[in-house]
Amino acid sequence: MKPNSQQPNTLPPSYFDEVYQANEDPWQFETSPYEREKYAASVAALPRAHYSTAFEIGCSLGVLTEQLAPLCGHLLAVDVAEAPLDRARQRCAHLPQVEFQLLQVPQAFPAGQFELIVVSEVGYYLSPEDLQLARQRIVQALVPGGHLLLVHWTPPVHDYPLTGDAVHEFFLQEAYPFGPLASVHAERHDTYRLDLLVRQ
């Protein structure tokens, strides 16, 4: 996995603080047709009607969180920036099963096991070393039969350490013959890809 030579390091929380200070919805999560289509595909890819415990890494404004919540008994959603978390808390205030935390994965990781872990538009912010640690912790936190949903923009971005494709291929290495994960669903669209893996 070859990182961006111009930016090989994990983007720090301060990067996102500055982005959200400049624009409350910098990636148009609330208004973009791309985001709406991607969220619909993400929820539709999940094969279960209910997950007792779920963990969303990088929830931002909570737009996807709100759509995942009806499927979850308890959904822990985290982000590294406080400003979007405040908006996410307001958005999901009517959903008592959702818990928000300020937390940076993989340096910090919640205790416990999850039936669903969602990594959507966040893996490419990590260096290869941090992504490796994240993968290790994510796999350990998935219960047997639990699902890992990966969804990422695939075109390269000049200030991101990795591409979406690199992130997905790295996780899929754990799905090859004797790995702990198995691929159960894959979609490739013009500008994003979606992979659903299951913990064996």
C-alpha positions as CSV (number, residue, x, y, z in Angstrom):
1,M,0.0,0.0,0.0
2,K,1.7,3.1,-1.3
3,P,0.8,6.4,0.4
4,N,0.6,9.8,-1.2
5,S,4.2,11.0,-1.3
6,Q,3.1,14.6,-0.9
7,Q,1.0,13.8,2.2
8,P,1.9,10.4,3.8
9,N,0.7,11.1,7.3
10,T,-2.7,10.7,9.0
11,L,-4.6,14.0,8.9
12,P,-4.8,15.4,12.4
13,P,-8.0,16.6,14.2
14,S,-6.9,20.2,13.6
15,Y,-7.3,19.6,9.9
16,F,-11.0,18.8,10.3
17,D,-11.5,21.6,12.9
18,E,-10.3,24.1,10.3
19,V,-12.4,22.6,7.5
20,Y,-15.6,22.8,9.6
21,Q,-14.7,26.2,10.8
22,A,-14.6,27.4,7.2
23,N,-17.8,25.6,6.2
24,E,-20.5,23.9,8.3
25,D,-21.0,21.2,5.6
26,P,-17.7,21.1,3.7
27,W,-18.5,17.9,1.8
28,Q,-22.2,18.7,1.2
29,F,-23.3,15.6,3.2
30,E,-26.7,17.2,3.6
31,T,-27.4,18.4,0.1
32,S,-25.3,16.4,-2.5
33,P,-27.1,13.9,-4.8
34,Y,-23.9,11.8,-4.7
35,E,-24.2,11.6,-0.9
36,R,-27.9,10.7,-1.1
37,E,-27.2,7.9,-3.6
38,K,-24.3,6.6,-1.6
39,Y,-26.2,6.6,1.7
40,A,-29.1,4.7,0.1
41,A,-26.7,2.1,-1.3
42,S,-24.9,1.8,2.0
43,V,-28.1,1.1,4.0
44,A,-29.5,-1.2,1.2
45,A,-26.3,-3.3,1.3
46,L,-26.8,-4.3,4.9
47,P,-28.5,-7.8,5.0
48,R,-30.0,-7.6,8.4
49,A,-33.0,-5.7,9.7
50,H,-31.4,-5.3,13.1
51,Y,-28.0,-5.0,14.7
52,S,-27.8,-5.0,18.5
53,T,-24.5,-3.1,18.6
54,A,-23.0,-0.9,15.9
55,F,-20.1,1.5,15.6
56,E,-19.7,4.2,13.0
57,I,-16.2,5.7,12.5
58,G,-16.1,9.3,11.3
59,C,-19.8,10.2,11.5
60,S,-19.4,13.9,10.7
61,L,-22.8,15.7,10.7
62,G,-24.7,12.4,11.4
63,V,-26.5,12.2,8.1
64,L,-25.7,8.5,7.6
65,T,-26.0,8.0,11.3
66,E,-29.6,9.0,11.2
67,Q,-30.3,6.5,8.5
68,L,-28.4,3.6,10.2
69,A,-30.1,4.2,13.6
70,P,-33.4,2.5,12.8
71,L,-31.5,-0.8,12.2
72,C,-29.5,-0.6,15.5
73,G,-30.2,-1.4,19.1
74,H,-27.3,0.8,20.1
75,L,-25.2,2.9,17.6
76,L,-21.9,4.5,18.8
77,A,-20.9,7.2,16.3
78,V,-17.6,9.0,16.7
79,D,-15.7,11.8,15.0
80,V,-12.4,13.7,15.6
81,A,-14.0,17.2,15.4
82,E,-16.5,18.7,17.9
83,A,-18.3,21.0,15.5
84,P,-19.8,18.3,13.3
85,L,-20.6,16.2,16.4
86,D,-22.7,19.1,17.8
87,R,-24.7,19.1,14.5
88,A,-25.0,15.3,14.6
89,R,-26.3,15.3,18.2
90,Q,-29.0,17.8,17.2
91,R,-29.9,15.8,14.1
92,C,-30.2,12.6,16.0
93,A,-31.7,14.0,19.2
94,H,-34.9,12.0,18.6
95,L,-33.0,8.7,18.4
96,P,-32.2,7.5,21.9
97,Q,-30.2,4.5,20.7
98,V,-27.5,6.7,19.2
99,E,-24.5,7.7,21.3
100,F,-21.9,10.3,20.1
101,Q,-18.3,10.5,21.2
102,L,-15.3,12.7,20.3
103,L,-12.7,10.0,19.5
104,Q,-9.8,9.4,17.1
105,V,-9.5,5.9,15.7
106,P,-7.1,4.0,15.8
107,Q,-5.3,5.9,18.6
108,A,-8.4,5.4,20.7
109,F,-11.0,2.6,20.2
110,P,-14.1,1.7,22.2
111,A,-14.2,-1.3,24.4
112,G,-16.7,-4.1,23.6
113,Q,-17.9,-6.0,20.5
114,F,-20.0,-4.9,17.6
115,E,-22.3,-6.6,15.1
116,L,-21.8,-3.8,12.6
117,I,-18.9,-1.5,12.0
118,V,-19.1,1.3,9.4
119,V,-16.1,2.9,7.8
120,S,-17.5,5.4,5.4
121,E,-15.3,8.1,3.7
122,V,-12.7,8.0,6.5
123,G,-10.1,5.4,5.8
124,Y,-8.1,7.4,3.3
125,Y,-7.4,10.0,6.0
126,L,-5.1,7.5,7.7
127,S,-1.5,6.7,7.1
128,P,-0.7,3.1,6.1
129,E,0.5,2.4,9.6
130,D,-2.6,3.8,11.3
131,L,-4.8,2.0,8.8
132,Q,-3.1,-1.2,9.7
133,L,-3.7,-0.6,13.4
134,A,-7.3,0.4,12.6
135,R,-7.9,-2.8,10.7
136,Q,-6.5,-4.9,13.5
137,R,-8.8,-3.2,16.1
138,I,-11.8,-3.3,13.8
139,V,-11.5,-7.0,13.1
140,Q,-11.0,-7.8,16.8
141,A,-14.1,-5.8,17.7
142,L,-16.4,-7.6,15.2
143,V,-18.4,-10.5,16.6
144,P,-18.4,-13.7,14.6
145,G,-20.9,-13.1,11.9
146,G,-20.7,-9.3,12.3
147,H,-20.5,-7.0,9.3
148,L,-17.9,-4.4,8.2
149,L,-19.2,-1.9,5.7
150,L,-16.6,0.1,3.7
151,V,-17.7,3.0,1.5
152,H,-15.2,5.4,0.0
153,W,-14.7,8.0,-2.8
154,T,-12.2,6.5,-5.2
155,P,-10.6,9.3,-7.2
156,P,-7.3,10.5,-5.6
157,V,-7.3,13.6,-3.4
158,H,-4.1,15.6,-3.3
159,D,-4.0,16.1,0.5
160,Y,-5.3,12.6,1.6
161,P,-2.6,9.9,2.5
162,L,-4.5,7.1,0.7
163,T,-7.1,6.5,-2.0
164,G,-10.4,4.8,-1.4
165,D,-9.4,1.9,-3.5
166,A,-6.2,1.4,-1.4
167,V,-8.3,1.3,1.8
168,H,-10.7,-1.3,0.4
169,E,-7.9,-3.5,-1.0
170,F,-6.1,-3.4,2.3
171,F,-9.1,-4.7,4.2
172,L,-9.8,-7.2,1.5
173,Q,-6.4,-8.7,2.2
174,E,-8.0,-10.1,5.4
175,A,-10.6,-11.8,3.3
176,Y,-8.3,-14.0,1.3
177,P,-8.4,-17.8,1.9
178,F,-7.4,-18.0,5.5
179,G,-8.2,-14.5,6.8
180,P,-10.8,-13.6,9.4
181,L,-13.0,-11.7,7.0
182,A,-15.1,-12.8,4.0
183,S,-16.5,-10.6,1.2
184,V,-20.2,-10.9,0.9
185,H,-21.1,-7.9,-1.3
186,A,-19.3,-5.5,-3.5
187,E,-20.3,-2.5,-5.7
188,R,-18.2,-0.2,-7.8
189,H,-19.7,3.1,-9.0
190,D,-18.3,5.9,-11.1
191,T,-16.7,7.7,-8.1
192,Y,-17.1,5.4,-5.1
193,R,-17.0,1.7,-4.1
194,L,-18.8,-0.2,-1.5
195,D,-17.7,-3.5,0.1
196,L,-19.5,-5.5,2.8
197,L,-17.4,-8.0,4.7
198,V,-18.3,-10.5,7.4
199,R,-16.3,-11.7,10.3
200,Q,-15.8,-15.5,10.1
